[in-house]
Each structure stands twice: as structure tokens, then as C-alpha cells.
């Protein structure tokens, strides 16, 4: 299952630094706008202690984690929807991802330039969101103009699509993200093919500086506005010190934890970002485990057993008979798959079973 999150934001907010930390892959990160022209792509493992414990139990030769693809997209600027700052190219790159992680600088530092001269998180968010909204407005308006012929001849899908587009246009012209529009199931299916930027799931990454002057941690209107926005929007958001995480990308174990403690960082911001991205896309993991390998498989929440099986091989969907299933904690408590079977803890599930996050499974097919 290929899943990607685009990292967007204004120039110089720390996107490429964050990408370096995420992927341990070196991309150019310099202190001037449009340093990053072509999107860089990195496949990132989803941190999961359950996988490590299952692999240890099974003495697996290989451990294969779930993964999410992150795409580092060059900085957007005001006027991007009209082509400013290579905007058309950047917007096309965003259109291809499944979700958007918007990096927002929240630290004051006179030595690191800001494209607008001053750090104001809500101003930055408004610029990015407005450019995405304007780009979607163009897309929706263009499609509305081209659908009239089909509507006039009574094409039912075209009639549904027109109604959905009119709803979306009202939302976008009000300056709101398209995903704020209520669409029924038929309408949503009709507009999916437009790949609207603001229909994608959003998360906000607050790039802070540990022990620094961070807007949302200081008294003042800038921080209050940001906190109100995140709360009112019900948004997914995480805090990351991209600079520290980038320095730590090649440091492991106790050394990394000691380094974090020095900066007052309890948990890895990068790990939190990856896990939040996984949740943003409404994904879960199920596991297979044995001597050869222990592996985490990515599926959409709410998937049935045959759909989950298809992540491994299409035969497990098309020729599904049953799935033998146990929760990861119950399996660890039993000590092995065979011990769990002998004690009656392995369940047999059919086609209607909804796979749960953390299930360990073996599939049977004809």
C-alpha cells in the first residue's frame, strides 16, 4: 500500500531540515528561498515497539516495519496559485500526495531569515492555505464550465457532479478548505478524480527551537491565535525541533536519549510526526510473524480480513477461506504461535471480520 505525505510550507521554515531528520537522507537545505526545486522522496519506517517484541519472540531473521512515504516539496509563496515562485510546479507535486504536513515556524531567531521578515505562524498558515484554496477554486470552476453539455443531455453522474462542484465552490470562495464541505457518498465519489488539494487530510508541524523563544510558548497574540486556530480546526498537529532531530539522525540508543535530555526533549518529535501521519491517513497495522520474518502490514482502518489479506497477496482476498487471528499482547503472553494455539487463544475469523490494530494473522485460501 503506497502512502505519501507531502511536506509543505513557506521557504525557510525548516521543511528540508525536517525531511533530512525523517529520512536520514541528505537533501539540500540552505538559508534562502527555493533551495529545493524538485521534490525529494523518502520512505520512512513507522516506529512500532510491538513489531520489535514480536520479532524477538519469534527469533525472526528479518523485521520489516510499516512505512510511509514523505515528499519534500519546495517552498510555496504568496501568488503560487498564479505561478509565482514556480508555484504551478509545486502545486502539481502536492496534488500527487495522499496527505499534507504543513511545516510552520514558531521560533524567533534573528540569525535565520524569514521570507516575510517576521515570525507570525497564523500569517504563514493563512498564506499557504489561501494558495491551496485558490488553486482548488480554479480547478472546480474549470470543471464546472466543462460539464454543462453532459448535464443538458441528462447524464446522471454529471448532474451529481455539478451539485457537488457548486457546493465546493461556495466553500472555496469563502476562503475555507474544500474538506469543510458536506458531500454525500455519491458526490464524494464524483469529485475524487479532481484530486483537490484542500480535500486532502492536513496536519500542522510546529517547528520549534528547544530552549528558544517559541511563539506558542510565550504570552502574546501570535501564540494565542495559533492555539485557537488549531483547537477550532480540530487539527492534527505535532511539535518538532527539526534542527535537533536532524543532528540526531545518525545518533542512536542511549546517546540519542542523553542528547534529547540536554535539550529538554522527552520523546522523539520525528517518531511522533511519523505516527501522527499514519493516524492522519486512518491507517492501522496488522502483523505476521515467524522464523523467517516478522512484518507490519498497512491497511485502512475498518478493513475486512480478505481486504487485509490482499496486502500480502491477492489470493488471500480472491480465494479467502479464513484467517487465524490473535491480538499481539495475547500472543506475547502465550510465548509462541503454537503455545497460543494449544491454549485455545487463536481465533478463526471469516470474511466479515474487521481487522483490529495489532492483530497477528495467518491467512488460509483455496
C-alpha positions as CSV (number, residue, x, y, z in Angstrom):
1,X,0.0,0.0,0.0
2,X,1.7,3.1,-1.2
3,X,1.0,6.1,1.0
4,X,2.6,9.5,0.8
5,X,2.6,12.7,2.9
6,X,3.8,16.0,1.3
7,X,5.8,18.3,3.5
8,X,4.8,21.9,2.5
9,X,5.3,25.4,3.9
10,X,6.8,28.8,3.2
11,X,10.5,29.0,2.2
12,X,13.0,28.7,5.2
13,X,10.6,27.3,7.8
14,X,12.6,24.0,8.1
15,X,11.0,21.7,5.6
16,X,14.2,20.2,4.2
17,X,15.8,20.0,7.6
18,X,12.8,18.1,8.9
19,X,12.9,15.9,5.8
20,X,16.6,15.1,6.5
21,X,15.7,14.1,10.0
22,X,12.8,12.0,8.9
23,X,14.5,10.0,6.2
24,X,18.2,10.2,7.2
25,X,18.6,11.1,3.6
26,X,20.7,14.2,2.7
27,X,18.8,16.8,0.6
28,X,20.0,20.4,0.1
29,X,18.9,22.6,3.0
30,X,20.1,26.2,2.8
31,X,19.1,29.5,4.3
32,X,17.5,31.0,1.2
33,X,14.2,30.6,-0.7
34,X,13.7,28.0,-3.5
35,X,16.7,25.9,-2.4
36,X,14.6,22.8,-3.0
37,X,13.3,22.7,-6.6
38,X,12.5,19.1,-7.3
39,X,10.6,17.1,-4.7
40,X,12.7,14.6,-2.7
41,X,11.1,11.4,-1.6
42,X,11.9,9.2,1.3
43,X,10.3,6.1,2.6
44,X,10.1,6.2,6.4
45,X,9.6,3.3,8.9
46,X,6.7,3.7,11.3
47,X,8.1,3.3,14.8
48,X,6.3,0.3,16.5
49,X,7.6,-1.4,19.6
50,X,5.0,-4.2,19.0
51,X,6.9,-5.3,15.9
52,X,10.2,-5.5,17.7
53,X,8.7,-7.6,20.6
54,X,7.0,-10.0,18.2
55,X,10.3,-10.4,16.2
56,X,12.2,-11.1,19.4
57,X,9.6,-13.7,20.4
58,X,9.8,-15.5,17.0
59,X,13.6,-15.1,16.7
60,X,12.9,-13.7,13.2
61,X,15.7,-13.4,10.7
62,X,14.1,-10.2,9.3
63,X,12.0,-7.4,10.7
64,X,10.0,-5.4,8.2
65,X,8.2,-2.3,9.5
66,X,5.2,-0.5,8.1
67,X,6.2,2.6,6.1
68,X,5.0,6.0,5.0
69,X,6.5,8.0,2.1
70,X,7.4,11.6,2.8
71,X,7.8,14.1,-0.1
72,X,9.8,17.3,0.5
73,X,8.1,19.9,-1.7
74,X,9.8,23.2,-2.4
75,X,8.5,26.3,-0.5
76,X,5.2,27.9,-1.6
77,X,4.9,31.7,-1.7
78,X,2.1,34.2,-2.0
79,X,0.8,34.0,-5.6
80,X,1.8,30.4,-6.0
81,X,-1.7,29.6,-7.5
82,X,-0.9,32.2,-10.2
83,X,2.5,30.7,-10.9
84,X,4.6,32.8,-8.5
85,X,7.8,31.2,-7.3
86,X,7.4,28.1,-9.6
87,X,4.0,27.7,-7.9
88,X,2.3,25.7,-10.6
89,X,5.1,23.1,-10.5
90,X,4.9,22.9,-6.7
91,X,1.1,22.7,-6.6
92,X,1.3,19.8,-9.1
93,X,3.7,17.9,-6.7
94,X,1.3,18.4,-3.8
95,X,-1.6,17.1,-5.9
96,X,0.1,13.7,-6.1
97,X,0.3,13.0,-2.3
98,X,-2.3,11.5,0.0
99,X,-2.0,14.0,2.8
100,X,-0.3,17.3,3.6
101,X,2.0,18.1,6.5
102,X,2.3,21.9,6.7
103,X,5.5,23.0,8.5
104,X,5.1,26.2,10.5
105,X,8.0,28.0,12.0
106,X,7.2,29.0,15.6
107,X,10.6,30.2,16.9
108,X,12.1,33.6,16.9
109,X,15.8,33.7,15.7
110,X,17.3,36.8,14.1
111,X,20.1,34.7,12.5
112,X,17.6,32.6,10.5
113,X,15.8,34.8,7.9
114,X,12.0,34.6,7.4
115,X,10.6,35.2,4.0
116,X,8.3,37.9,5.3
117,X,10.8,39.4,7.8
118,X,8.9,38.4,11.0
119,X,7.7,35.1,12.5
120,X,3.9,35.0,12.6
121,X,2.6,31.4,12.4
122,X,-1.0,32.3,11.6
123,X,0.0,34.6,8.8
124,X,2.1,31.8,7.3
125,X,-0.7,29.3,7.6
126,X,-3.1,31.7,6.0
127,X,-0.8,32.3,3.1
128,X,-0.3,28.5,2.4
129,X,-4.0,27.6,2.9
130,X,-5.2,30.5,0.7
131,X,-2.9,29.5,-2.2
132,X,-4.2,25.9,-2.0
133,X,-7.8,27.2,-1.8
134,X,-7.2,29.5,-4.8
135,X,-5.7,26.6,-6.8
136,X,-8.7,24.4,-6.0
137,X,-11.1,27.2,-6.9
138,X,-9.5,27.3,-10.4
139,X,-9.9,23.5,-10.7
140,X,-13.5,23.5,-9.6
141,X,-14.5,26.5,-11.8
142,X,-12.9,24.9,-14.8
143,X,-14.7,21.6,-14.3
144,X,-18.0,23.4,-13.8
145,X,-17.5,25.1,-17.1
146,X,-16.8,21.9,-18.9
147,X,-19.7,19.8,-17.6
148,X,-22.7,21.7,-18.8
149,X,-23.1,19.6,-22.0
150,X,-23.3,16.4,-20.1
151,X,-25.8,17.9,-17.7
152,X,-28.0,19.2,-20.5
153,X,-28.3,15.7,-22.0
154,X,-29.4,14.3,-18.6
155,X,-26.2,12.4,-17.6
156,X,-27.0,11.4,-14.0
157,X,-23.4,11.3,-12.9
158,X,-22.8,14.8,-14.4
159,X,-25.9,16.1,-12.5
160,X,-24.5,14.8,-9.2
161,X,-21.0,16.2,-10.0
162,X,-22.4,19.6,-10.8
163,X,-24.2,19.8,-7.5
164,X,-21.1,18.7,-5.7
165,X,-18.9,21.3,-7.5
166,X,-21.4,24.1,-6.7
167,X,-21.2,23.2,-3.0
168,X,-17.4,23.1,-3.2
169,X,-17.2,26.4,-5.0
170,X,-19.2,28.1,-2.3
171,X,-16.8,26.8,0.4
172,X,-13.7,27.8,-1.5
173,X,-14.9,31.2,-2.4
174,X,-15.5,31.8,1.4
175,X,-11.8,31.1,1.8
176,X,-12.3,27.7,3.5
177,X,-10.7,24.3,2.7
178,X,-12.7,22.1,0.4
179,X,-12.8,19.3,3.0
180,X,-15.2,21.6,5.1
181,X,-17.9,20.9,2.5
182,X,-20.5,18.3,3.3
183,X,-20.8,15.9,0.4
184,X,-22.8,12.7,0.4
185,X,-21.2,9.4,-0.7
186,X,-22.2,9.8,-4.4
187,X,-21.0,13.4,-4.6
188,X,-17.7,12.5,-2.9
189,X,-17.1,9.7,-5.4
190,X,-17.7,12.1,-8.3
191,X,-15.2,14.7,-7.1
192,X,-12.4,12.3,-6.1
193,X,-10.9,12.4,-9.5
194,X,-10.3,16.1,-9.2
195,X,-7.6,15.5,-6.6
196,X,-8.4,18.7,-4.8
197,X,-5.5,19.9,-2.6
198,X,-7.7,21.0,0.2
199,X,-9.7,17.8,0.3
200,X,-6.6,16.0,1.5
201,X,-6.1,15.3,5.2
202,X,-4.0,18.1,6.8
203,X,-1.6,18.1,9.8
204,X,0.5,21.0,11.1
205,X,4.1,20.6,12.2
206,X,5.2,23.3,14.6
207,X,8.9,23.7,14.1
208,X,10.2,24.9,17.4
209,X,13.6,25.6,18.9
210,X,14.3,23.8,22.2
211,X,15.2,26.3,25.0
212,X,14.5,29.0,22.4
213,X,11.8,31.7,22.1
214,X,8.8,29.8,20.7
215,X,5.7,31.9,19.8
216,X,3.2,29.4,21.2
217,X,5.0,29.1,24.5
218,X,5.3,32.9,25.1
219,X,2.5,35.3,26.1
220,X,1.1,37.3,23.2
221,X,-1.4,37.4,20.4
222,X,0.7,35.4,17.9
223,X,0.7,32.3,20.1
224,X,-2.9,32.7,21.2
225,X,-4.1,33.0,17.6
226,X,-2.2,29.8,16.7
227,X,-3.6,27.8,19.6
228,X,-7.2,29.0,18.9
229,X,-6.8,28.0,15.2
230,X,-5.6,24.5,16.0
231,X,-8.3,24.0,18.6
232,X,-11.1,25.4,16.4
233,X,-10.0,23.4,13.4
234,X,-9.7,20.2,15.3
235,X,-6.4,19.8,13.5
236,X,-3.8,17.1,13.9
237,X,-0.6,18.8,15.0
238,X,2.8,17.9,16.4
239,X,5.8,19.9,17.8
240,X,9.3,19.1,16.4
241,X,12.7,20.7,16.8
242,X,13.8,20.0,13.3
243,X,17.3,21.2,13.9
244,X,17.9,18.9,16.9
245,X,16.2,16.0,15.2
246,X,18.4,16.5,12.1
247,X,21.6,16.5,14.3
248,X,20.3,13.3,16.0
249,X,19.6,11.4,12.8
250,X,22.9,9.5,13.0
251,X,22.9,9.1,16.8
252,X,21.3,6.0,18.3
253,X,20.2,4.5,21.6
254,X,21.3,5.9,24.9
255,X,23.4,8.6,23.3
256,X,20.4,10.0,21.5
257,X,18.3,10.0,24.6
258,X,21.0,11.8,26.6
259,X,21.2,14.4,23.8
260,X,17.5,14.9,24.0
261,X,17.5,15.3,27.7
262,X,20.1,18.1,27.4
263,X,17.6,19.9,25.2
264,X,14.6,19.1,27.4
265,X,13.1,16.8,24.7
266,X,11.4,13.7,26.2
267,X,10.2,12.0,23.1
268,X,11.4,11.9,19.5
269,X,9.5,14.6,17.6
270,X,10.2,12.7,14.4
271,X,8.7,9.5,15.7
272,X,5.7,11.4,16.9
273,X,5.3,13.0,13.5
274,X,5.5,9.7,11.7
275,X,2.9,8.1,13.9
276,X,0.7,11.1,13.6
277,X,0.9,10.9,9.9
278,X,-0.1,7.2,10.0
279,X,-3.1,8.2,12.1
280,X,-3.9,11.1,9.9
281,X,-4.4,8.7,6.9
282,X,-6.6,6.5,9.2
283,X,-4.2,3.5,8.9
284,X,-3.6,0.6,11.2
285,X,-1.1,-2.2,11.2
286,X,-1.6,-6.0,11.5
287,X,1.3,-8.4,11.8
288,X,2.6,-11.7,10.5
289,X,5.4,-13.4,12.5
290,X,7.6,-16.4,12.2
291,X,11.3,-17.5,12.0
292,X,11.8,-16.1,8.5
293,X,10.3,-12.6,9.2
294,X,8.1,-10.5,11.4
295,X,6.3,-7.9,9.3
296,X,3.9,-5.0,9.8
297,X,1.3,-4.6,7.1
298,X,-0.5,-1.4,6.4
299,X,-4.3,-1.3,5.8
300,X,-7.1,1.2,6.1
301,X,-9.0,1.2,9.4
302,X,-12.2,-0.8,9.1
303,X,-10.8,-3.3,6.5
304,X,-12.2,-6.8,6.5
305,X,-10.0,-9.9,6.7
306,X,-9.9,-10.6,2.9
307,X,-9.0,-6.9,2.2
308,X,-6.2,-7.1,4.8
309,X,-5.0,-10.4,3.2
310,X,-4.7,-8.6,-0.2
311,X,-1.9,-6.5,1.3
312,X,0.1,-9.7,1.4
313,X,-1.2,-11.4,-1.8
314,X,-4.3,-11.1,-4.0
315,X,-5.1,-14.8,-3.4
316,X,-5.8,-14.1,0.2
317,X,-8.6,-11.8,-0.9
318,X,-9.9,-13.6,-4.0
319,X,-9.6,-17.2,-2.6
320,X,-10.1,-16.3,1.1
321,X,-11.2,-19.2,3.4
322,X,-10.4,-18.0,6.9
323,X,-7.9,-16.0,9.0
324,X,-6.4,-17.3,12.2
325,X,-6.0,-14.3,14.5
326,X,-4.8,-13.3,17.9
327,X,-4.0,-9.9,19.5
328,X,-0.3,-9.1,19.7
329,X,-0.3,-8.8,23.5
330,X,-2.1,-12.2,23.9
331,X,0.5,-13.8,21.6
332,X,3.4,-12.4,23.5
333,X,1.8,-13.7,26.8
334,X,1.5,-17.1,25.3
335,X,5.1,-17.1,24.2
336,X,4.7,-18.6,20.7
337,X,2.1,-19.2,18.0
338,X,2.0,-22.9,18.8
339,X,1.5,-22.3,22.5
340,X,-1.3,-19.8,21.8
341,X,-3.0,-22.5,19.5
342,X,-2.7,-25.2,22.2
343,X,-4.2,-22.9,24.8
344,X,-7.1,-22.0,22.5
345,X,-6.2,-18.4,22.1
346,X,-6.1,-18.4,18.3
347,X,-9.4,-17.4,16.8
348,X,-10.8,-18.4,13.4
349,X,-12.3,-15.4,11.6
350,X,-14.3,-15.3,8.4
351,X,-14.9,-12.8,5.6
352,X,-16.8,-10.3,7.6
353,X,-14.2,-9.9,10.4
354,X,-13.0,-6.3,10.8
355,X,-9.2,-6.4,11.4
356,X,-8.1,-4.6,14.5
357,X,-4.9,-2.7,15.0
358,X,-2.3,-5.0,16.4
359,X,-3.8,-8.3,15.2
360,X,-1.4,-11.1,14.4
361,X,-2.7,-13.1,11.5
362,X,-2.3,-16.2,9.3
363,X,-4.4,-16.5,6.2
364,X,-5.8,-19.6,4.6
365,X,-7.0,-19.7,0.9
366,X,-8.2,-22.3,-1.6
